[in-house]
Amino acid sequence: MKHDEPDQRGKFLTKEGFEKLRDFADTKETPFVVIDLEKISERYDELVRVLPNAKIYYAVKANPNDEVLGTLHKKGSHFDVASIYEINQMLGLGVGPEKLSYGNTIKKERDIAYAYGKGIRLYTSDSDSDIEKLAKNAPGSRVMFRLLLDGEGADWPLSRKFGAHPDKIFNLILKARELGLIPYGLSFHVGSQQRDVGQWDNAIALCRYLFDALKKEGVTLGALNLGGGLPAHYLRPTPETAEYMKSIKRYLEEDFPKENMDIILEPGRSIAGDAGVIVSEIVLISKKSDTHDTRWVYFDVGKFNGLIETLDESIKYPIFLGRSPDSEAVCSEVILAGPTCDSCDILYENFKYKLPDDLKEGERVYICSTGAYTTSYSSVAFNGFPPLKTYILNGIIKNK
């Protein structure tokens, strides 16, 4: 498949890896996602290498496949969980509660009590009600307090819903101390697939201000949670993780040069994103009228079974055909859509991908960098379509 540039499949898949993937895919019914656990390990090891003193809490929601989680557990990862269901999954995999952080700020009282009963002692909060529920149901626990950021510069912003303004966080921390909780640190998220590393600079500087203000009130915080936001590789290029971390380390050294505290990362996309490839089939090729040249190309995977992050065309995945690239092929712009009978199940209409004019129904399509926020976003049975299946196949993703 072509975009505005020649075929770029080699940037994401080795020739041998693609042949291995294609041979495997020929034995399976589409759609499904293939996960390369070697790439998961590589991305985790890279974070450990570039920021060795940090505690890594993998965001389970990014890809909750048991084999992905088991691979990270063996490497020593901690885990950020967002519900009692993720807690049960992690405990069932043999992960101890001391390795879990209940990072969702939106929690039922009974779920807090359940988590506490299972041994979890680290939580994140951003509201009076949640602090009161934590004090009642998880007494003496450590709490991270999440700051509100606008997510500017991110392909998938996380603004408004999570976090609170600095003055509110300041008062929440004092309240938590009065209620017997342990104010552990500050947390923020600069937005998912963040392209502007300077957003971490702004957030860390804001945390420095709050650390100092709270110290005057007798509260010494012991942790800084840098959240997620580190990118995967999609169509639009981004710097490598090591380049991001080089700048982030400098921001920490500037604002916290002598602070004895824990540094926490909550990566999801940057670990799992590049490790996956969705294999799909072209179901239908059509035009809306005999005078309209633009073809509509319908895949058997769409917004409701794995590709929700095409909402507003936010994430632009690298997409390639199963056939060998042909530099002489005549290509034209297409509109890409999913298989369901919902009119919002259009993947890309404004941003135009290009496909060969001799494209045929039934051809296989390979959608790269789909290891994160695909299976976990699949609907249970919209239109009766089942959730996206997962298979493990190592050694297919190109090292970066």
Steps between C-alpha positions, in 0.01 A plus 500: 500500500619850425447824683675814377831308493627172353434174684649518850432148623869446560494766771270281708549138393812318387471314170537169680258611771235596248533172315469315832195708590338450159551123513349494848210724400411277206398230750268728700165667447512880521486735680756440771804662654843341523720601794879472500608441861862561406406858410317536835819393679715728287289806581494423872877447507551829320313692770700329772820588317424869443351564846639223722385644833135528399224261604307388193128443548373357170149628419304174481221664297734548202517127433372261769598178324617245757817418308589869470445548872688184586798609291515835679452338842801276440703812422407655833240751388244658731148554365249783489148359535174681441233266638443203729487284187855593406598446864356148493674428172839609632464314826393192304825526303698488823580871523513613863284792617815697587567516124161658425386862498127574481544799271142572394370808683140385448432220747196354674524483876455123499774464239743692720415270788548198276840620379610577854387156612718350228801686637526802268641803682569748217223710345457813287241767573385844387180578694359550850253214468765252392733605783221450752422155358869407510535616861201288599575186297878504452630656823868582517553449127739704286334737255620663179321825411436563131544845350275627223682562170360604163667230289617750240727341240358149542330297227265353764460767773380411849391845612214613727376163625795416724691705754440825685651847505809556717314691772246219525774237516675699774186496715427134423843402624450683827159341536638152430761546772232603749298190411790264566611432145863534391557769234755316288549714193372687198379345177430637155441386142606724212269324251536176308733497197645833615716662233619800702758392760480851645166405655693293756713806575192706583346226713819427695547872573144514632572204726810677635281793603259272684778300668639825643161638605406178677833478681413829668191325636706211635422261213800341327400313188701195401410431137449654159288304252579608143207301362491375143508687172814351346417420138476203272594523130208583271491677164613834637859459620594562862838507676618179663423432868865556594482854362190574707659360812819700450297821519283375786809409704629854446170649618515286814860603569410867459193498726586217742883498514535363852158357574496150646183363348355222289456561127211307347414440134168360376569398139243313296506606136878534486547141616217320321412719201771402253481134604172431320373455145132468416428273205179588319323416176342733247129422506366746245615762251236741375421849369209715609414599145618435145633856484687486831855376459590441866474135598373389838701206633348304787715288733371220724638696797384845606433736784300248700742206484842653551545834324317745727805730500420592141229713664545851355783336302721556805733202457614433145623143475749374241292278270638264235368241261604136511630515143857598421552876460491616138649841430327503161152432634244771426345610829219738589349642816243294689273531800553222753216367713410212730241223455223597740167665422584811703567813296780610734699187411709694249874478565649762268297733280684833520851357520543309179684172467580380147431151371576335166232544240500122444417430865279194547250398763639222717855640508673502838592827669766540771449785747822563691565645847167367627621327817351760735141611551354261244392172660419681824268735311313228309126482554356175633265435208388811313320370189595160637866544410724342767788685671832507321693174537864501611783270388865503606770494232850613593771650283283684245541865604802695386734622773521877531 
